[in-house]
Structures are given as structure tokens and as C-alpha cells.
């Protein structure tokens, strides 16, 4: 590991990068602004759009499945957007830190599962043993099922984009000297924070409000952590439904509930389980953000990380403008 720079500002910038906060560094923000200029994004959008349309139309033509076209088109666009975000938009440290934070909290998956899943599984089980559910979910084409999953995912992400900024806004409320000393402890700016707090002419707390790219940095951290945790729980639902369906759904019953004989019963089980798991992900996303008990269970520790980021940033800006 490289030693920390002697300059506290440079050391703080290294700390920001290591903790998934690249947009807190001025040079990184400048690079992101340049990457979002129309002169760079428009040619990329046109190129990706042409490739996606060609691939979608080609697959729909050769597979005789119209729904495969939009599914492939959206998949290519999403992959291109992810690649551009990880490279030009400097999102790699954000994703890396959020994933490492989530993987470090895998031990909390069982408590989260026991809190969030029981009532959901009770409702999902009754949907699972429903004739109409099998006729709808089991007879979907692969392309249609993929579009349904993307629809649920888009609704979940859209809901998070509306609600998560509220969590970020709470992190920079009521910032005072005690808050700064607590959040800057064991960081490169611990000594600088104490010095600024002791200086009657300095007011580091006035720099606490987070806006612009830095605010979006914090939102993306929360977003990725939340999405990964919900994905893990959705996979738990999928595994339960696959096991449950294998045990209780006999071949005769499954075949009786189908409307198209070309689909095998095993494929129907996978598709119905996928459909309900995707719906469960949307339900869990809404529940874990709107319910206070769920919110604390899911990302209580991450909110504390947000507070630390706000405190270190405030001291960093106060030190730069001193």
C-alpha cells in the first residue's frame, strides 16, 4: 500500500478515492464534466443506438420472436451505459467501494432475510400456486420475461432515485463542531479538523451542505448498496420458489396449468420463479426505503459512512479555502 501524502489535502483526496468518493476530488469532477459534454456523448449515443437497433432487429428476425428485439436493444444500451460510467464517468471507485461494503455485510443477510422476507414469502407462495400466475408467467417468451424483469428493475431504480436523495439530505443536517470531530476521527484530516474547530475565525460546518456531483456521488453509493442487497434477497426468493415448486408441483399439475404445450414444465417453473423474484425485488426496494425499521436494518451503517463523508468534505473545503 502506498504511503499517505504528507499534504493533508492530497491525503484527503486519496482517502476520498479509496472510500468511493471520486467526485469529491476537483480533478475527477472536471473529468466527469468533460465526459458529459454533448460533443463526446452524442456520437457514442448514436453509435450504440445503431448497433442496438441492428442487433435487436436481427435477433427478432432470425428467432421469430418480436419481443426479443426490444430486450436485446435495452440490454446493449444498458451495458454501454455501464461501461461509459465505469470508465469516462469515473464510477469504478464508487462501484468498487459499494460492492466491498456490501460483501463485508453478507453476515447481515440472514437478519435482513428474517426481517424482510416472511410476509413477502407468505404472499408470494399464494401467488405461486395460482393457475393464472402459471398461465401468465409460464407462457411468457424469453424476450417478454426479460422486458418484465427490466420493467420491475426500472420501477425500483426510479423509486430509489426519488427517495435516496432524502437520505443524503439528512446526512448533512445539523452539522456542528462535535459532528465534524466525530466524523473526521481516524481520517487524514483529523488534526486539521481539530485545528479548524479551535480557530474562532474558521467555520468548517458552513461547508457541510453537499450538492452537485458530490451529492450524486453519495446517492450512487446508496443506490448500489441497496440494489445489491435487494438482489441478494430476490435470489433467495428465487431459490425458495425453485425448491418449493420442485417439491409440490407435479408434472401433471404444471401441464394442466399451461396454455401452450411447446413450453416444458421445467422452463415454466424457472420463468414463474423469475417473474415472482423480480416482483419481490420491487416490493423489497419500496419496503426497505419507506419502513423505518427496514431502512435501519438495510443501510444504517452506510448512512454513518455518508455522515463521515460529509464531515471530511466540510473540513477539506474549509482547509482549501483558508
Secondary structure in CASP SS format (residue, H / E / C, confidence):
PFRMAT SS
TARGET T0000
AUTHOR 0000-0000-0000
METHOD secondary structure of the structure
MODEL  1
X C 1.00
X C 1.00
X C 1.00
X C 1.00
X C 1.00
X C 1.00
X C 1.00
X H 1.00
X H 1.00
X H 1.00
X H 1.00
X H 1.00
X H 1.00
X H 1.00
X H 1.00
X H 1.00
X H 1.00
X H 1.00
X C 1.00
X C 1.00
X C 1.00
X H 1.00
X H 1.00
X H 1.00
X C 1.00
X H 1.00
X H 1.00
X H 1.00
X H 1.00
X H 1.00
X H 1.00
X H 1.00
X H 1.00
X H 1.00
X H 1.00
X C 1.00
X C 1.00
X H 1.00
X H 1.00
X H 1.00
X H 1.00
X H 1.00
X H 1.00
X H 1.00
X H 1.00
X H 1.00
X H 1.00
X H 1.00
X H 1.00
X H 1.00
X H 1.00
X H 1.00
X H 1.00
X H 1.00
X H 1.00
X H 1.00
X H 1.00
X H 1.00
X H 1.00
X H 1.00
X H 1.00
X H 1.00
X H 1.00
X C 1.00
X C 1.00
X H 1.00
X H 1.00
X H 1.00
X H 1.00
X H 1.00
X H 1.00
X H 1.00
X H 1.00
X H 1.00
X H 1.00
X H 1.00
X H 1.00
X H 1.00
X H 1.00
X H 1.00
X H 1.00
X H 1.00
X H 1.00
X H 1.00
X H 1.00
X H 1.00
X H 1.00
X C 1.00
X C 1.00
X C 1.00
X C 1.00
X H 1.00
X H 1.00
X H 1.00
X H 1.00
X H 1.00
X H 1.00
X H 1.00
X H 1.00
X H 1.00
X H 1.00
X H 1.00
X H 1.00
X C 1.00
X C 1.00
X H 1.00
X H 1.00
X H 1.00
X H 1.00
X H 1.00
X H 1.00
X H 1.00
X H 1.00
X H 1.00
X H 1.00
X H 1.00
X H 1.00
X H 1.00
X H 1.00
X H 1.00
X H 1.00
X H 1.00
X H 1.00
X H 1.00
X H 1.00
X H 1.00
X H 1.00
X H 1.00
X C 1.00
X C 1.00
X H 1.00
X H 1.00
X H 1.00
X H 1.00
X H 1.00
X H 1.00
X H 1.00
X C 1.00
X C 1.00
X C 1.00
X C 1.00
X H 1.00
X H 1.00
X H 1.00
X H 1.00
X H 1.00
X H 1.00
X H 1.00
X H 1.00
X H 1.00
X H 1.00
X H 1.00
X H 1.00
X H 1.00
X H 1.00
X H 1.00
X H 1.00
X H 1.00
X H 1.00
X H 1.00
X H 1.00
X H 1.00
X H 1.00
X H 1.00
X H 1.00
X H 1.00
X H 1.00
X H 1.00
X H 1.00
X H 1.00
X H 1.00
X C 1.00
X C 1.00
X C 1.00
X C 1.00
X C 1.00
X H 1.00
X H 1.00
X H 1.00
X H 1.00
X H 1.00
X H 1.00
X H 1.00
X H 1.00
X C 1.00
X C 1.00
X C 1.00
X C 1.00
X C 1.00
X H 1.00
X H 1.00
X H 1.00
X H 1.00
X H 1.00
X H 1.00
X H 1.00
X H 1.00
X H 1.00
X C 1.00
X C 1.00
X C 1.00
X C 1.00
X C 1.00
X H 1.00
X H 1.00
X H 1.00
X H 1.00
X C 1.00
X C 1.00
X C 1.00
X C 1.00
X H 1.00
X H 1.00
X H 1.00
X H 1.00
X H 1.00
X H 1.00
X H 1.00
X H 1.00
X H 1.00
X H 1.00
X H 1.00
X H 1.00
X H 1.00
X H 1.00
X H 1.00
X H 1.00
X H 1.00
X H 1.00
X H 1.00
X H 1.00
X H 1.00
X H 1.00
X H 1.00
X H 1.00
X H 1.00
X H 1.00
X H 1.00
X H 1.00
X H 1.00
X H 1.00
X H 1.00
X H 1.00
X H 1.00
X H 1.00
X H 1.00
X H 1.00
X H 1.00
X C 1.00
X C 1.00
X H 1.00
X H 1.00
X H 1.00
X H 1.00
X H 1.00
X H 1.00
X C 1.00
X C 1.00
X C 1.00
X C 1.00
X C 1.00
X C 1.00
X C 1.00
X C 1.00
X H 1.00
X H 1.00
X H 1.00
X H 1.00
X H 1.00
X H 1.00
X H 1.00
X H 1.00
X H 1.00
X H 1.00
X H 1.00
X H 1.00
X H 1.00
X H 1.00
X H 1.00
X H 1.00
X H 1.00
X H 1.00
X H 1.00
X H 1.00
X H 1.00
X H 1.00
X H 1.00
X H 1.00
X H 1.00
X H 1.00
X C 1.00
X H 1.00
X H 1.00
X H 1.00
X H 1.00
X H 1.00
X H 1.00
X H 1.00
X H 1.00
X H 1.00
X H 1.00
X H 1.00
X H 1.00
X H 1.00
X H 1.00
X H 1.00
X H 1.00
X H 1.00
X H 1.00
X H 1.00
X H 1.00
X H 1.00
X H 1.00
X H 1.00
X H 1.00
X H 1.00
X H 1.00
X H 1.00
X H 1.00
X H 1.00
X C 1.00
X C 1.00
END
